[in-house]
Amino acid sequence: MINGRKVIGIIGGMGPMATADLFMKIIENTQAASDQEHLHVLIDNNTDIPDRTANILIGSDAPLKPMAEAARRLEAQGADLLIMPCNTAHYFYEPLCQHTHLPVLNMPEITAEYCAEKGLRCAALLATEGTIRSRIYDRFFAERGIRLLTPSPEGIKKLMHLIYDEVKAGKPAHPEVLWPELEALKNQGAEVFLLACTELPLVFHEDDPRFCFADPTRLLALAAIQAAGGTCKA
């Protein structure tokens, strides 16, 4: 803790752009009139953490060990709380918590609470195949009585292509190929689309007039600011 405020530790590298996006959203959403009024943030950008989706689909916990090592490094450096900008990595959330004494904020739970506070009854989950198959969002939404829709198999393929072959690969992104899928989910009752892969807020935007998007990365940033004792912008 520094000057009465907690130090935020980011378990990053999953991926690097998503890590930078989370850090920027902490800065952009903190009420601060000077450098000194911003929060102290430590980032462990370990890009050697194995792909989460690939390992979940084969039943491997290979990402857990380097994630836990990052958590311990951040704790040793003075972090008071931990966050991670990878939705799929939350599959390992509970075992990760056993490797650190620090509180770890849970992005799917924070997102579900946001939707409940907004009075939403149905949400569509836009995410990697690993996040969708592992159902890491489902429990938190079910507990709050919110129906959770997922894309069609073809829609999931398009999402994976957008995430891995375009955004992560640093190539031009074409989110417009997903508009028909989003329209279909909207017709099924989706009131909000969850950008539940941290590459997706880089190509979809919450102010889009066609669809109502919710950005779990931004919601995590807001929760981290509050948990650290900072003030969020109105």
N, C-alpha and C positions, 0 to 999 in steps of 0.2 A: 504494500500500500504506500502511495506517495502523495503527500499533501492531503491526506484524508480521502483519497480516491483510489480505487482498486486498479491494478494493472491487468490489462486484457492480454491473454495469450492466444494466438491463432495457430492452430494445427493446419498448416497450409500445404501447398504443392499439389492439391487435388482439385483442379489443376491450377497452374500459376495465374492465369487470367482471372479465374474465379476468386483466388486469394486476393489479388489486387482489387477486384471489384468489391469484396467485403470490406477491405481496409478503407477504400474510398468512400463507401457508404457510411462507415463509422465517422469519418471526417466530415462528410457532407451533411450528416444529420445531427452533429453535435453543436449545441449552442455555445459559441466561443467567439470572443472579440479579439483574441490574441493567440499566438502559438501556445502560450503557457496555460491557456484555458482548455486546450484539447487534452484528450486522454493519452496516457502512456500505453502504447500497444507494442507487444513483442510478436514477431512473426517467424515461425519455423517453416520455411518454404521447401520442404523435402519432396522433391519430384521423383525420388526413387521408390515411393510407396507404390506397390503393385496396383494395377487397375482393379477397382472395387467391383464393378459389374462382372468382369470376367471371372473373378475369384468366387463371388457369390454364386454364379451360375454353375460352377463345378464343385461347390461345397467346401471351398478352401478359406481359411482364416489368415492367409498370408499377409494381408494388409495390416492386421492388428498389431504385430510386433513393432514395425516402424512407426505406427501411429502412437503406440504407447511410449516408445522412445522419445518421440517429439514432445509428448505431454510431460515426460519427466524432465527433459531439457528446459522447457518453458517454466516448469515449476522451480527448477534450480536457478533460473535466471531472475526469478522474482514475480512471476505471474500469480495473480490471485484468483482468476477464473479463466476457463478455456472455452473456445468456440472453434468450430471447423466449418468451412464453406462448401463442403461436399455433402449433398443430400444422401447419396448412396452409402457414404462412409458411416452414416448413422445406423446402418445394419449392425455395426460393431460397437454401438454406443454403450451398452451395459457392460460388456467385458472391458472396454476402454476405461470406464469409470473405476473399475477395480484396480487399475494400474496407476491411479493418481489420487492424491488427497484433495485435489481442487474440484470445485463444482464445474460441471461441463454443461453448458446450455444446450438444450435439445431443439434443433430447428423444426422438425416435424410437429412437435408438441406446441411450440410457440405459434406455428402457422395455424394449427387447428384451433387454438384459443382465439386467435385473431378472427377467424371465420365465425366462431361462435359469438364473439362480441358484436360482430356485424349482423348477426341474426340470419346468416346464410344457412340454407338447408341442403344444398347440393353443390359439390365442387368437382372439377375435373382435374386429374393429376397428370401433368405433362412432365415426364421424367425418363430416366434411363430404364432399360429393361430390368436391370438389377434392383432399382428402387421399386419398380412396379411389382416384380415377382416376389420380392422379400416382404412386401406389405408393411413397410416401416411407417407409413402414414396412416394405414387403415385403423389401427387400434385407437389412436388419438381422435380421429374423426368419428368413429363409431361411439366412443364414450360420450361425445357431445351431440349425438343424434344427427350427424351430418352425413348424407349419402356421398360416397366417393366414386366417381366414374373414372374409367381408364380408356385410353385410345384403343382402336381396333388393332389387330396384329400388324396390318399394313401401316397404320399410323405410328406404331411403336418403331417399325423399321425406318420410317421417315425421320422420326425424332432421333434415333441412333445415328443416322447418316448426318443429320444436321449437327449433332453434338460432336461426334468423333471425326467425321470426314471433312467437316467445314470449320466449326469454331475451334476445336482443339488443334486442328491441323493448320490454323492460321490462314484459311482460305475464305473467299467471299461466301457469306451465308445466304441461304434462300429460304427464309421462314415461310414465304408465301405458299410453298407447296403444301403446307399444313392447314391452310384456310378451310378447305372442304372438311377435313377431319374435325376442326374446331366447330364448324357450323353444325356438324352431325351431333357432337357432344352437347352443344347449346340446345339443339332440338330435343335432346334426351332430358333436359332440365338443368344443365350446368349453369350456375349463376356466376361462377368465378373459375378462372383457369389458373392453377398453381404452377408457377415456373420452378418446378421442383428438381431441376438440375441446375447447378450454379453457372453453367454456360448459357442457359436460356435467357436470363435477364440481359445478356449482352446483345441479343437480337430481337427480343420482344420487349415491349415497353408498357408500363402500367397506365400511361395516358393514351393508349391506343383507343380510338373511338369505336372500333368495331367489336371489341371484346373486353370483358373486365378481367384484367390480370392481377394476380397477387404475387409479389416477389418475396419468397422466403428468405433470401439473402438480406434484403432490406429490413425485414421483420427481425431477423437475428441481430443485425447491427443495432437496431433500436433497443432490443432487449439487453444487449451487451452494454450499451451506453448507460442505460438505467441501472443495471446491476453493478456497474463500476462507480456509480455515484455521479455520473455526468447528467447533463440536461439535454433532452432532445429538442430539436427545433420544432416549432408549432407546425 
